[in-house]
Amino acid sequence: MNRKLRWSMAGQIALAMSLLLSACSSPNAASTPSSSPASGKAAEAVKAKPLTIALTGDATSLDPQNASDSISSLVTYQIFDRLVTFNDKLDIVPQLAESWTHSKDGKEWTFQLRKGVKFQDGTPLNAEAVKTSFERVADKSKKLSQYTLVGQFIDSITTNGESEVVFHLKAPQAALLNNLAVSPSGILSPKSIKENEAGISKNPVGTGPFQLKAWTPGNELVLEPNPHYWGDKQQVSSVTFRTVPENSARVIMLESGEADVIEKVPNSEVARLEKNSSLTVHSRLTNRVLYIGINTTNAPFNDVKVRKALNAAIDRDTLINKLYEGRVKPATSFIAQHTFGYSNVGQYTFSPEQANQWLQEAGVKPGTPLRIILAGNTVQDRPAAEFVQNSLQKIGFKAELKVLELGAYLEALKDPKNYDLFVRGASSTTGDADTLLRDSFFSTSTSNYAHYTNPEVDKLLKESGEQVNKEERQKLYATVQKIVKEDAPWIPLHEDLAYVGLSKKVQGITFLPTLFWDLRNVKVQ
């Protein structure tokens, strides 16, 4: 017998997130709760204006099932809908699925689809379309980057008529709804898969409020309202994402009115922009932990003593207080505090003396080269990367920092011969530890760029993912984080606080702590 599943499966983290958002947002923040997508009623006719957003980089792919960077996910979040989604409190709410049930053993999930929905190419959204979309990402031979999110757990998918689709899982998955609520689980048009699968990355077709109008890589990407959209009528005439990596240039664009919204306001500009009566600086704690990953396959970093030495060389208090003016929190684990599954395993102790002792015991000689790579669009991370570079030079390494364009950075991560250390953010976009820990530390994960391997961690991650009891899951995740700290494949630095600058003319953007923005209700006065 099936039993009705509560929509707010993320309930225990929802209250914390709600309080967090209200505490860290400025009084005039533009974040507003999403209107119910169930209404389908068109908004009153208004003269829609264009919206311009300046980002630090460009999307790399608009195929939600095969993109792994945050900017691509931000854009595809507006183009594709999902079966379920998050509201501003991180509750799970309906989107393309109006309701769902699951079997007692948690291996069979049945979704009742919304009727009357069309893809942007006019194709109807039905059970067969959902089946086709998820069968694509579940096909391991296609080697899609988001296979591990949901695809790897699917045994088969069946349909019952036009509006009922059933997922048959290989094993219970406690975080399934959370994984279905994020951008990589967007539903693709079956026509686009059949007729031009290779072109999805540049010609995305979903059911979301916006569709792609034009894309000049490296310059700008323009979305326009989807005329087939099933929900409320869009209140902007277009959304243009401009690629502006320079901090000062984005700030000037915001102040001059050339951009309505900019991401990643520099810490040094926050106080000044807050004094501008025509602007708002929206701040929010995120589920992102900034860390330096260590390539455990390259000598001498395959020695745990060397990895512990790298951690001991970093004065995190100085980093946080001087570089980030104390605005961020020190990382006390590999996932953020407000992610389900977090456990405080504590910071690594700053001790250059201990670091030098470990290096001596490991036979590491002064002048040993060390290559660090950083994505150029993560401008807020560069000061920390340079701080770490300098700290490692102080304990004898010849540390080199390479700043790469985002596409080149992601390409470099595919081959461990290209780097010794890499700078990255660990973002729990699902609000749950499952995907982040699996992607980062499971030995066979394609996103395990540290190439970390521990059979006990593999066993615990598999067990925790299938454990439906939340208390037991929490215990398993705590053990995983404790083991990983001992093995030291990462140098965790701090939890992120993100700043978004926007004109007070902009209203209706929902900023989620998972780093997604929902633009379906945005308008420009």
C-alpha positions in Angstrom: 0.0 0.0 0.0 1.2 3.5 -0.8 1.0 6.2 1.7 0.8 9.9 1.1 4.2 11.7 1.5 4.3 15.1 3.1 5.4 17.8 0.8 7.7 19.4 3.3 10.1 16.5 3.5 12.8 19.1 4.3 10.8 20.3 7.3 13.5 20.1 9.9 15.8 22.4 8.0 13.1 24.6 6.7 12.6 26.6 10.0 16.3 27.1 10.4 16.6 28.3 6.8 13.6 30.7 7.3 15.1 32.2 10.4 18.5 32.4 8.7 17.2 34.2 5.7 15.3 36.8 7.8 18.3 37.3 10.0 20.8 37.9 7.3 18.8 39.8 4.7 18.8 43.6 4.6 15.5 45.3 5.5 14.8 46.1 1.9 15.9 42.8 0.4 14.2 41.8 -2.8 13.7 38.2 -1.8 9.9 37.5 -1.7 8.1 34.2 -1.3 7.3 32.4 -4.6 3.7 32.6 -5.5 2.0 29.3 -5.8 2.7 27.8 -9.2 -0.6 25.9 -8.9 -2.8 29.0 -9.7 -2.0 29.2 -13.4 -3.8 32.6 -13.5 -2.3 35.3 -15.7 -1.2 38.5 -13.9 -2.8 41.8 -14.8 -1.4 43.3 -17.9 1.5 45.6 -17.2 4.1 47.2 -19.4 6.9 44.8 -18.9 10.5 46.1 -18.8 13.8 44.3 -19.5 15.9 43.0 -16.6 19.7 43.0 -16.8 21.9 40.9 -14.5 25.7 41.1 -14.4 27.3 37.8 -13.5 31.0 37.0 -12.8 31.1 34.4 -15.7 29.1 32.7 -18.4 27.2 29.5 -18.5 29.1 26.5 -19.9 26.1 24.5 -20.9 22.3 24.8 -20.9 21.7 21.1 -20.7 20.6 20.7 -17.0 21.6 17.1 -17.0 25.1 17.7 -18.1 26.2 21.0 -16.5 28.1 21.2 -13.2 28.7 25.0 -12.7 26.5 27.3 -10.7 26.0 29.9 -13.4 24.6 27.3 -15.9 22.3 26.0 -13.1 21.1 29.6 -12.4 20.1 30.0 -16.0 18.6 26.6 -16.5 16.5 27.1 -13.3 14.5 29.7 -15.3 14.1 27.6 -18.4 13.2 24.2 -17.0 10.6 23.1 -14.4 11.0 20.1 -12.1 8.5 17.7 -10.7 8.9 19.4 -7.3 10.7 22.5 -6.2 11.7 24.5 -3.1 9.8 27.5 -1.8 11.7 30.4 -0.1 11.8 28.4 3.2 13.3 25.3 1.4 10.0 23.3 1.9 9.4 20.8 -1.0 6.3 22.0 -2.9 4.6 20.9 -6.1 5.7 22.1 -9.5 5.0 19.8 -12.5 3.8 17.1 -10.1 0.7 18.1 -8.2 1.0 15.2 -5.7 3.0 12.1 -5.0 3.0 8.9 -3.0 5.6 6.3 -2.2 5.6 2.6 -1.3 6.3 1.5 2.3 9.8 0.2 1.4 10.6 3.6 -0.3 11.5 2.1 -3.6 8.5 3.1 -5.6 7.5 6.7 -6.1 4.3 7.7 -8.0 3.8 11.3 -9.3 0.5 12.8 -10.5 1.3 15.3 -13.2 -0.2 18.7 -13.7 -2.5 18.8 -16.8 -2.4 21.2 -19.7 1.3 22.0 -19.5 3.3 22.4 -22.7 7.0 22.6 -23.5 8.4 25.7 -25.1 8.3 23.9 -28.5 4.6 23.2 -28.1 5.1 19.5 -27.1 2.7 18.4 -24.3 4.1 17.6 -20.9 2.9 14.1 -20.0 4.0 11.0 -18.2 5.9 9.7 -21.3 7.8 13.0 -21.5 8.9 12.7 -17.9 9.9 9.1 -18.5 12.0 10.0 -21.5 13.8 12.8 -19.7 14.8 10.8 -16.7 15.7 7.7 -18.7 18.2 9.9 -20.5 20.0 10.9 -17.3 19.8 7.3 -16.0 21.6 6.0 -19.0 25.2 5.6 -17.7 26.6 5.1 -21.2 25.7 8.8 -22.0 28.2 9.9 -19.3 26.1 12.9 -18.2 27.6 14.8 -15.3 24.3 14.7 -13.3 23.9 11.0 -13.6 24.9 10.6 -9.9 22.2 13.0 -8.6 19.2 10.8 -9.4 19.9 8.7 -12.5 22.2 6.2 -10.8 19.3 5.2 -8.4 16.7 4.5 -11.1 15.9 0.9 -11.9 13.0 1.7 -14.3 10.3 4.2 -15.0 6.7 3.3 -15.9 3.7 5.3 -16.9 0.0 4.9 -16.2 -2.0 7.0 -18.7 -1.1 10.6 -19.6 -0.6 12.0 -16.1 0.9 9.3 -13.8 4.6 8.4 -13.8 6.2 5.8 -11.5 9.9 5.7 -10.5 11.1 2.3 -9.5 14.4 2.7 -7.5 17.2 0.2 -7.0 17.1 1.0 -3.3 15.3 3.5 -1.0 16.6 7.1 -1.3 15.9 9.4 1.6 16.9 12.5 -0.2 15.0 11.8 -3.5 12.6 14.7 -3.3 15.4 17.2 -2.5 17.4 15.9 -5.5 14.3 16.2 -7.7 13.9 19.9 -6.7 17.1 21.3 -8.1 18.1 22.5 -11.5 19.8 19.3 -12.8 16.4 17.5 -12.4 14.7 19.8 -14.9 12.4 18.1 -17.4 13.5 18.2 -21.0 11.3 18.2 -24.1 11.2 14.6 -25.5 11.3 16.2 -29.0 14.6 18.0 -28.2 16.1 14.7 -27.0 14.9 12.8 -30.1 15.7 15.3 -32.8 18.9 17.1 -31.5 20.2 15.6 -28.3 23.7 16.9 -28.9 22.4 20.4 -29.3 20.5 20.6 -26.0 23.4 22.4 -24.4 22.9 25.4 -26.8 19.2 24.9 -27.5 17.4 24.0 -24.3 13.7 23.3 -24.3 11.8 23.1 -21.0 8.4 24.2 -19.5 9.8 27.0 -17.4 8.7 30.7 -17.4 11.6 31.7 -19.7 13.1 30.4 -22.9 16.4 31.1 -24.7 16.4 34.0 -27.1 20.1 34.5 -27.9 23.5 33.6 -26.5 26.8 35.2 -27.4 29.3 33.1 -25.3 31.5 35.2 -23.1 29.3 38.3 -23.6 25.6 37.9 -22.8 22.8 35.4 -22.7 19.2 36.6 -23.2 16.0 34.9 -22.1 12.5 35.9 -23.2 9.1 34.9 -21.7 7.8 31.5 -22.6 4.4 32.0 -24.4 3.3 28.5 -23.5 4.0 28.9 -19.8 1.4 27.3 -17.6 1.8 29.6 -14.6 1.5 33.3 -14.0 2.4 35.7 -16.8 6.0 37.0 -16.7 6.3 40.6 -15.7 9.6 41.4 -17.5 10.1 41.6 -21.3 13.4 39.8 -21.2 16.3 38.7 -18.8 19.8 39.4 -20.0 22.7 37.8 -18.2 25.9 39.8 -18.9 29.4 38.3 -18.3 31.3 40.8 -16.2 34.2 39.1 -14.3 35.7 42.4 -12.9 34.3 43.4 -9.5 34.7 47.1 -10.1 33.0 46.9 -13.5 29.9 45.2 -12.1 29.6 47.8 -9.3 29.8 50.6 -11.8 27.1 49.0 -14.0 24.8 48.8 -10.9 25.4 52.4 -9.9 24.9 53.7 -13.4 21.8 51.7 -14.1 23.4 49.6 -16.8 22.7 46.5 -14.7 19.6 46.0 -12.5 21.2 43.2 -10.5 24.8 42.2 -9.9 26.1 39.1 -8.1 29.0 38.8 -5.7 29.3 42.4 -4.5 32.9 42.8 -3.1 33.1 43.0 0.7 34.9 46.3 0.3 31.9 47.9 -1.5 29.1 46.6 0.7 29.0 49.5 3.2 29.2 52.2 0.5 26.5 50.7 -1.7 24.2 50.3 1.3 24.3 54.1 1.7 22.9 54.5 -1.8 19.2 55.2 -1.5 18.4 53.8 -4.9 20.1 50.4 -4.3 19.8 47.4 -2.0 22.5 45.0 -1.0 20.9 41.6 -0.3 22.9 39.4 2.0 22.4 35.8 2.7 24.2 32.9 4.4 24.6 30.1 1.9 25.1 26.4 2.0 28.5 26.9 0.5 31.8 26.0 2.1 34.9 27.4 0.5 37.7 24.8 0.4 41.0 23.9 -1.2 40.9 20.3 -2.5 44.0 18.2 -2.5 44.9 15.9 -5.3 45.6 12.7 -3.3 47.0 10.9 -6.3 50.0 13.1 -6.7 53.1 12.7 -4.5 53.8 14.0 -1.9 50.1 14.7 -1.4 49.2 11.0 -1.3 50.7 11.0 2.2 48.2 12.0 4.9 50.9 13.7 6.9 51.5 16.1 4.1 47.7 16.8 3.7 47.5 17.5 7.5 50.5 19.8 7.2 48.8 21.8 4.5 45.8 22.2 6.8 47.9 23.1 9.8 49.6 25.9 7.8 46.5 28.0 7.4 45.6 30.7 9.9 41.9 30.7 9.3 41.1 33.3 11.9 43.4 35.8 10.2 42.0 34.9 6.8 38.4 35.5 8.0 39.0 38.7 9.9 41.4 40.4 7.5 40.2 39.3 4.1 36.5 39.1 4.8 36.2 41.6 7.7 34.8 38.8 9.9 31.6 38.6 7.8 32.0 34.9 7.1 32.1 31.9 9.5 34.9 29.4 9.9 34.2 26.0 8.4 33.9 23.4 11.1 33.1 20.6 8.6 33.0 19.9 4.9 29.3 20.9 4.6 27.6 24.1 5.9 26.0 24.2 9.3 22.5 24.6 8.0 22.6 21.6 5.7 20.9 18.4 7.0 23.6 16.0 8.0 26.1 18.6 9.2 28.3 17.6 12.2 30.8 19.9 13.9 34.0 17.9 13.6 36.0 21.1 14.4 38.6 23.2 12.6 42.2 22.0 11.9 44.5 23.6 14.4 46.8 26.3 13.0 50.4 25.3 13.8 53.2 26.0 11.4 55.6 24.1 13.8 53.4 21.0 13.5 53.1 21.4 9.8 56.9 21.6 9.4 57.3 18.5 11.6 54.9 16.5 9.5 56.6 17.6 6.2 60.0 16.6 7.6 58.6 13.1 8.7 57.2 12.7 5.2 60.5 13.6 3.6 59.2 16.7 1.8 62.0 19.0 0.8 61.9 22.8 0.8 61.1 24.1 -2.7 58.8 21.3 -3.6 56.5 22.6 -6.4 52.8 22.9 -5.7 50.2 23.9 -8.4 46.9 25.6 -7.3 44.1 26.2 -9.8 41.2 28.7 -9.4 38.2 29.5 -11.6 38.4 33.1 -12.8 34.7 33.7 -12.2 34.9 33.0 -8.4 36.2 36.5 -7.7 35.2 36.3 -4.1 37.5 33.3 -3.6 40.7 34.7 -5.0 41.8 36.5 -1.8 41.5 33.3 0.1 43.4 31.4 -2.6 46.2 33.9 -2.5 46.3 33.7 1.3 46.6 29.9 1.1 49.3 30.2 -1.5 51.3 32.5 0.7 50.8 30.3 3.8 52.1 27.3 2.0 55.1 29.2 0.7 55.9 29.9 4.4 56.3 26.2 5.1 58.6 25.7 2.2 56.5 24.9 -0.9 57.1 26.6 -4.2 53.3 27.4 -4.6 52.0 28.6 -7.9 48.4 29.9 -8.3 46.9 29.6 -11.8 43.6 31.5 -12.5 41.8 29.9 -15.3 38.7 30.8 -17.3 35.7 28.8 -16.0 35.6 26.4 -19.0 39.4 25.8 -18.9 39.2 25.3 -15.1 36.4 22.6 -15.4 38.4 21.0 -18.2 41.6 21.0 -16.1 39.7 19.2 -13.3 39.1 16.2 -15.5 42.8 15.2 -15.5 44.5 15.0 -12.1 47.9 15.5 -13.8 46.9 19.2 -14.2 46.8 20.2 -10.6 47.9 19.5 -7.0 45.4 21.7 -5.3 42.1 23.3 -6.5 39.9 26.0 -5.1 36.2 25.2 -5.1 33.0 25.8 -3.2 31.1 22.8 -1.7 27.5 23.9 -2.2 24.6 21.8 -0.9 22.1 22.8 -3.5 19.6 20.2 -2.3 19.7 21.3 1.4 20.8 17.7 2.2 24.2 16.3 2.8 23.6 13.2 0.7 24.5 14.5 -2.8 27.4 16.7 -1.7 29.1 14.1 0.4 28.6 11.4 -2.3 29.8 13.6 -5.1 32.8 14.8 -3.2 34.1 11.7 -1.3 32.7 8.6 -2.9 35.6 6.8 -4.5 34.1 6.4 -8.0 32.3 9.8 -8.2 33.3 11.9 -11.3 33.1 15.0 -9.1 35.6 13.6 -6.6 38.4 15.9 -7.8 40.5 15.1 -4.8 40.4 11.4 -6.0 39.9 10.5 -2.4 39.4 6.8 -1.7 38.3 5.2 1.6 36.2 1.9 1.4 34.7 2.6 4.8 33.4 6.0 3.7 32.0 4.4 0.5 30.1 1.9 2.7 28.8 4.6 5.0 27.7 6.9 2.2 25.7 4.1 0.5 24.1 3.1 3.8 23.2 6.7 4.8 21.6 7.4 1.4 19.3 4.4 1.8 18.5 5.1 5.4 15.0 6.7 5.7 15.3 7.3 9.5 16.6 10.8 9.9 18.2 10.3 13.3 20.2 7.3 11.9 21.2 9.2 8.8 22.5 12.0 11.0 24.7 9.5 12.9 26.1 8.0 9.7 26.9 11.4 8.3 28.7 12.4 11.5 30.9 9.3 11.2 31.7 10.1 7.6 32.8 13.7 8.4 34.9 12.5 11.3 36.8 9.9 9.0 37.2 12.4 6.2 38.7 14.9 8.6 41.3 12.4 9.7 42.2 11.6 6.0 42.3 15.4 5.2 41.6 15.4 1.4 40.4 19.0 1.7 41.5 22.3 3.4 38.1 23.7 4.5 38.2 27.5 5.0 34.9 29.2 5.7 31.2 29.2 5.1 30.1 31.7 2.5 28.0 34.9 2.9 26.8 36.1 -0.5 26.0 39.7 -1.4 23.8 40.6 -4.3 23.4 44.2 -5.4 20.2 45.4 -7.0 18.2 48.4 -7.9 15.2 49.1 -5.7 13.2 49.1 -8.9 13.6 45.3 -8.9 11.1 43.2 -7.0 10.1 39.6 -6.7 13.4 37.7 -6.9 13.5 34.7 -4.6 17.1 34.2 -3.4 17.6 30.7 -2.0 20.4 29.7 0.4 21.1 26.9 -2.1 22.5 29.6 -4.4 19.6 29.4 -6.9 17.6 32.5 -7.8 13.9 32.1 -8.9 13.0 34.8 -11.4 9.4 33.7 -12.2 7.9 36.6 -10.2 10.5 39.3 -10.9 9.4 42.7 -12.2 11.1 46.0 -12.8 9.2 49.1 -11.8 
